[in-house]
Amino acid sequence: MPVQTLKFYFGRPLEAFLAPFRTFFEYLLRSTISGLFFPQSRNLSPSSVPTTTAQSPNMGTKKKIAIMTSGGDAPGMTAAVRACVRMAIHMGCDAYCVYEGYEGLVRGGDYIRKMEWHDVRGWLSEGGTLIGTARCMAFFERAGRLTAAKHMILNGIDALIICGGDGSLTGADRFRAEWPSLLEELVSTGEITKNQIGQYAHLNIVGLVGSIDNDLSGTDATIGCFSALARICYAVDLIEATAYSHSRAFVIEVMGRHCGWLALMAGVATGADFIFIPEKPREDNWREEMCNIVHHVRPVLSLQR
């Protein structure tokens, strides 16, 4: 089966992907930090380090924003963390990273670390997530979420940015909904005092969809989907050599769960004869059609040698 593969070449793919979202990240952090006035931000080159940060005239203490990644890793997560850390610092806030996802939020201690501008240098082109991600069974239980809330209060965290997929953001929404009752329970059990929770009565949460599936309605592209598509096209390019050598047809399965975006785009880009996606399952006699194409193409490949 002849396959024509569309190749993607990016010198720095994550930088190219995230560049259009710079304005979005600035808006995201402005929305997260409620009740503050910030002057218009300056233009910063990616490699420059600000000598001063924008601060509100009536700011008593700096706002503290924590960033974490959760669930399956996706290309671009590390670049998103870098963008959030540096923009938070630029806007006059303290930036924290929660290592190992919700597990780090539950454990606290060294898992919640303050980040400086130079701490994320070199992160832009790194894949996966450099602050780690782990499945946290404790967070499924209220006791785990109670401990996580306590660690946020003790560290003075005002807002939480979570980069993850469906499960991670669902957990974040539940955490937000339970936040008032969690604080009440912490006060009633003596874990923290009523004075400590004064400025943390409302939990600000922002979700960044880090998923290769591109399965969030209303979002043009989730963090990681284009890099995953490029990897698929590259893999098909390699498989093509074996397919041609043996005059064979290959069935290639890609990820995506309930969303067929990866399969559809990869199939179009590589010239696949058949594309099967969950949104539109084929009900006709596709098996016979597939066999006819294979029988037709195999002699053609033999003549081309």
N, C-alpha and C positions, 0 to 999 in steps of 0.2 A: 504494500500500500504506500504510494508516494506521499510524503509529508513535507510540506514547506514550512519551515519554522521561522517565525519572526523573532529576532533576537533583540534584547534590550541591553544597551551599554550605557552605564552611568559612571562617571568618574567618582562621584560621591552621591550615591542614590538617595540616602536618607536626607542629606542636605537639600537635594533637588526637590524631594517630596515635601519637606516641611517648610521650605521657604515661603510658599503662599499662605501658610498658616500663622505667620508671625503676628499679623494684626489680630488674629483670633486669640492667640495666647495672651496678648496684652489685654484684650477685652475680657477674657476669661478671668484673669487675675483681678482686674478692676471690679468685676461683678462679685467675685468671691469676698473681697475685703470690703465689707459693708460699713457705712458710716464714716468713711474717710474721704478727704479731698486730696487729689494728687494733681500737680501741674502737668502740662503736656510733656510726654516723654521725649527725650532726645534721640537722635539717630545714633546708633552704635554699630560699629563694624563688628563682625563676629569674633574677631580676635582681641578686641580692645577691652580693657578693664576699666569700669567707671571709677573716677576718683571721688565722686559724691553720688548720693542716692536721693531720689525724690521723696520727700517726707511731708506729711501734713503739718501745718503750723500748730495745730492743737493736739498733736500726737503725744500721749503720755508715754506709752511703751510701744515698742514695735509689734506689729501683727506677726504671728507665726503661722506659716503655711507648711503643711506636710504633704509630700508627694510619695505615692507608693504604686507598685505594679503588682498585679494579681492575676491568677489563672494562667493559661498557657502563654508562653512568651511569643511575641510577634516582632518582626523587624520594625524598627522605628520607635520602640518603647524607650530605649536609652536616649535617643535624640529628643523625645518628648519630655523626659525627666530633665534633661539639660536645659531645655527651653524654659521650663517652669521654674527651675532653680534660679537661673540667671535673670529672668524677668521679675521674679519675686524680690531678688536682691536689688535690682534696678529701681523697683518701685518703693524701696525703703522698708522692706519686710525681712524677717528672718526665715530662711528656707531650711526645711528639714526633709530628710529622706527616711522612710520606713522600710527597712530591709526585710526581705523574705515575706512580703505581702502582709496579709492579715495575721499570719503567725508572728511577725515582728511587732505588730500592734498589740497583740495579746501578751507577748513576753516582755516588751518594754526594754528598759535599760539601754545597752549599747545598740540595740536594734533600731532605735530612733536617734538619728545623728544629725547634728546641725551641719549644713553644707555651706561652703564658701565658693566664691566665683571660680577659683582655680581648681576646686575639687572635681569639677565636671569637664575640665579641659581634656580634649581628645575623645570625648564621648560621642561626638556627632555621627561618626561613621561606624560605630560599634553596633553589632547585631544583638538580638535578644534583649535582656535587661540586666544591667550591671548591678542593680540593687537587689536582684533576686526575686523569686516568687516561689511560693510553697503552698501546698494544700493544708488548710487549717481546720481540722475537725472541731477544735474548741470554739471557733467563731460561730459554728452552727448552733451552739447552745447559748442560752441567755447568760450563763455564768461567764463564758468567754467574752461576750460582747460587753459585759459589765467591767471585766478587767481591762479591756481595750479602752473603754471610756475613761476609766481611772487614769490610765497611762497618758491619755491625751490631756486631761486636766492637769496632771502633775507636770507635764512638759509645756503647758501653756499653749497648746495647739488651738488656733482659732478656726482653721479651715483645713479640709482634707481633699486632695486631688487624687483620684483613683484612675489608673489606666489599666483597663482589663476588658474582658468580654461580658457575655450575658450574665453568667453566674456571679462574677465580681461586682457588677453594677447592681444586680438584684440584692446582694448582700449589703451594699452601701445604702441602698434605699431603705432596707429594713433597719439598719443601724440608725439612720436619720430619724425614722418614724419612732423608734424606741428611745431616742436620746433623752427627752424630758423625764421619762420614767426611770431610766438608768441613773440619771443624776439624783433623783429623789431617793432611790434605793441606796446609792453610795453615801448620801448624807445621813439617812436613817440608820445605816449600819456603822457609821462613824469612820468610814474609809477616808472621807474628805469632809471639810467643813462647809457650811452654807456660804461663807464669805468667799471660798475658793471658786465656787461655781457662778459667782455673780455675772461675770462677763462672758460666760460660756453657755448661757441658757439656750442659745440657738446654735445648731451645728450647720456650718456651711460646707456643702459637699459639691464637688464638680466631677463629672465622669468623663473620661476620655476613652473612646472605644478603641482598644488595642486588640485587633482581631484580623486574621488573614482572610476570614470568611466574607467580609464586607456585607454583613447581614443586618445592619441597622437601618431601618426605614428613615428616609429623609436625609441621610448622610451620603454625600457623593463618594467618599472613600474613607474607609476606616484605616487606622494606623497599621501598616503591615501588608495590606492586600496587594499593592503593586509589586512589592518585593517578592511576595510569594508567587505572583503570576510570572515574574521574570525567571524565577527558579524553575517553574514548571516548563516554561518554554525552552529553557536551557537543557533540562532533562530529556524532553522530547527530541531535541536536536541530537542528543547522544543515542537515544533509542533508535532513531531513524537509520543509523548506520547498520545496526543489527537487523532491522526490518528489511532493509534493502539487500543485505548479504544473503539472507535466507528466504527471501520472497514471502515474508510472513506479515500478517496483520497483528497489531498489538492493541490490547484493551488497556487503557491507562486510567486508573482511578485517582482522583484528587480529593483533597479535603474540602470542607464547606458545610458539612452537616446538612441543615435544611435549606441552605441557600446555594443556588447553582451558578453564582457569579463566576467563581474560579473556573469551573468546568466550561461554561459558555465562552468566556473570554479566551481561555487557553485553547479551546477547540477552534475558535475563529482564527486566532493568531497562528496556529500550527497547521491549519488546513485539514482538520479532522473530517472524516466522512460521516461520522455519527457523533452526536452530542446528546447525552442523557442527563437531564436536570430534574430535580424533584418538583419544580414549579410547573413543569409541563411534561408529564410522563407520556411516552408514545404508546398508543393503543392499537396501532395498525400492525400489519404483518412485517415488522422491522427485521425479524430474524431472516426471513427469506431474502429481503432486500440486501441485508448485510452479506449473506452468502454469495449473492450474485455479483456484488462489487468485488469481493475477494477473488472469486473465480475469474473475473474480467481483468483485474489488475495484475495478477500473478504472471500470466504469459507476457504482458507488456513489459514487466520488469526484466524478464529473461531476455527479451529482444533488445533491451537497452544496453546490455552488457557487451 
